[in-house]
Amino acid sequence: MKIQHLFDELIAITKNTESDFEDSGMINRFQEMQYGFFPLCWGILTENNKLVETTPTTEIEEGAVMVLGNDFGTRNYVNGYVSNPEKRVGEIDSKTIINLLNAKVGINTSKTFFTNFYLGVRVNEKATMTKRVEDLTSGYKSLCFEFFVKQVNFIKPSIIICLGHDVKNALIDSKTSFDKWAPKSNSIKRIHHECKHVLESEIFGDRKFVLIPHPCDLRNFNESHMLKLNSILNN
C-alpha cells in the first residue's frame, strides 16, 4: 500500500483548517523528513529510510502493527532536522524510537507503521501536550481523530500500540468506546494493575488497542511491560 495516499488524504482533510491549528498553538507541517513518525516522516522505520541519498520506503503491508505516539514536539525541534542535511532523514536519535526498538518485543520495523495522533507541531517552545499554553480546540481534536480513523482504515493494523498518558487521554476525548481507560486522571500503572491495558473498540472492528507507558522514560517502560507487549504481539 502506498503511503503517499495518506499524504494526499492529509492535504484534503486539512484544507482551510489553518485557524484550527493556530487557535490550538499548532502549525501544520508534513513530509519533511524520512525516518520517523508519520506524517513528518514516512512512518516506516527501515534502514533505507535512514540514508540521505535514497528514496524513502513508500509501501507497508496490510495488517501490520501500528504504533500511536502523541505529537511531533516543537517547531524548533523539527527545524533542527529540516535545516541540517545530515539530519534531515529524521528522528534517528529519538529516545522513543530507540527505546522501543531496543525493547525485546519483536517489533518488525518493515511491518510496523509509526504515527502520531496530534497533527502539526507546537509553536510555543515551552508547551507540552499535557501542560499547554493554548487549549486544544474541539475542531482541532476532531480533525486529528478523523484523520487517525482514516489511517487505521488504510493501514488496517491488527494491533495499535498506544504510547503513554497523553495518547490515552486523546482517545478518551474522542468519546468512542475508550471508557475502559477513563477517567483521564487514571494512571497507566493502575490500568495495567487492573488488566485493562488491552481493549477493542467497536468502531475499529476487532483490532486490539494496547496501552503502554511512554518508551521515552525507561523508569516506567520496564521489563514487565515489554513481556506483556511481547506476549500480545506473538499471539
N, C-alpha and C positions, 0 to 999 in steps of 0.2 A: 504494500500500500504506500502510495506516495505521500510523504509528509507535507509536500508543497500544497496539497489540498487543504490542510489545516491553516496554512498561512493565508490562502485565498479566503477561507471562511472567516478568519480573524479580521481581514480587511473589510469584508462585507458587514460583519456584525458590529464593528466599532465605527462605522461611518457616521459622522455627525454626532459623536458622543464625547467630543473634547471637553464639554462642560462637566460631564460625569466624572472624568478623570481629574480635571482641575479642581473641582469642588471637594474632592477626596484627597487632595495633596499628592496626586499621582500624575505621571506623564506616560503616554502611550509610546512604547518603542518595541520593535521586534526584529528578529532575524539579523542581528548584528554580529553574532559570533558563530562558532561551530559546535564546540564541545560544552555541554551543559544542559540546563533545564530549558525546555520549550516555553515560550516562543522567542526568547532572545537567542537561543541556540536551537539546534535541530532535535534535541531531546533523545538522541540515541548515542550512548557513550561508547563508541568504538575507537580503536587505535587510529583508524583512518581519520577520524574527526579531530584528532589532536594535532594533525600535521597542517602547517600553514599553507603549503602549496598543493593542496589536493581539493577535490570536490567533496563536500560533506556527504555522508551516507544519507540517502533520502527516503529509504523504504524501511518498513517494520512489519513483522509478521502479525497476522491477526491472532487474537487470543493470548497476547503477551501479558507480562506483568506491567502495571502502571505504578510509578512512584509519584505521589502527590505532595509537593512541597508547598510552602507558604507564599513567598514573593521573591523578587529578584534583588532586594536590597535597594540602595540609594543610587541616584543619578551619578554621583561621583565614583561609586564602586564600578558601575558599568563603563563609565568614561575611561577608567583606568585600563580596561581591556581594549576598548574600541580604538583609543588613541595610540596604543602600543602594538606595532605589527607583530612582535614576537609573542605577545599575549593574546592577540585577537582571537585565537582559537577558542578561548573561553575559560571556564572555571576549572582549570586543571589543578589548581591549588585549593579548591573549595573543601573545607573541613567536612561539610555534609556529604559530599560525594566520596571523598577519601575514606571516611569512617564507615560509610555504608558499604562500600565495595570491599573494604578490608574485613568486614564482619563475615563470619562463617555462616552465611545464609544462602549460599548457592545462587546468587543473582547472576544471570547470564546477560551481560550488558548489550549484546546484539539482539536480545529478545525482550528488553525492558525499555519502556518509554518513560522518560523523566519529564515531568511538567510541574508547573506551579498553579495554584488556584487563583491568586490575585494577578491581574494583568498590569503591565506597566511597571514603573519603578518609582520609588519615593523621592519627591523633590526635596523635602526637608531632611538634611543630613542627621538631625537628632531624633527623627521619628523612627519608631519601630512599629510593627503591625499591632503589637499589644498596647504600647503606650504612644498613642498618636497625637500629633498636633492638630490635625483636622480629622473629624469623624468621617468614616466612610459613608457615602450617601446610599440610600436604598437603590437608586438607579445603577450606581457602580457595582454594588454587590450582586444585584440581579443580573447585570451584564456578565460578570465573572462566572456566575453559576451557569448561566445559559451557555456560555462557551465551553465550560467544563463538561456539560452534558454532551455537547457536540463532539468533544474529544473522545469521551467514553464510547459514544455511538460509532465513531470512526475507528478507533483502535480496537474496540471490543476486548478489553482485558478480562482475564479470568479473575485476577486479584488486583485490588488497588491498595497499595501500602500508603497510609496517611502519616505524615511526619509531624508529630508534635501537637502542642496545645492549640496553636492558632489555626491549624488546619481543621482540627476537631471542631472548634467554635465556628469556623466558616461554614462547615457542613450543617451544624446545628442551626445557624442563622437561615439556612436555605429552607428550613421547615419542611423537609421532605424525608421523613421517616428516620431521622438520626437521633430520635429522642432517647435512645438507649444510652447515648453518651452525655445527655443533659443531666444537670444544668451546666452552663458554661464554666462555672467555678469548679466543677468536678475535676479532680486530678487524674492524670493518666495512670499513676500508681494505683489509685483506688479502682479505676476501671479495670485494670489488669487483675487486681486482687479479687474483684467480683466476677471475673471471667466474662467481661462484656466488651473485650477489645476486638472481637470479630463480630461483624453484623452483615446482614443482607438487606438491601433497600428495594422495596417493591418496584420503584420506578426504574431501577437499573437491572432488573431481572435477577438471575441467580449469582451475580458477581459478589465476591466477598470483599468487604472493606475491613482492613486490618489496621488498627491504631497502635503506633509505637512511639516511644519518646523520640524527640528530635536527635538525629545522629551527630549534630554539631557538638553536643556535650556528652562525652563518654562517661561522665559521672552518673548519668541517668540511663544512657543507652548501654546496658550491661549484658553480661553473658546470658542471663535468663531470658531477656527479650530476644536475643539472637536465636536461642534454641527454640522459642515459641514460633518465631517467624520462619525459621528453617523447617520446622515440622509442617507448618501450613503450606509453604511453597512445595515441599516434597509430596504432599498429598493432593 
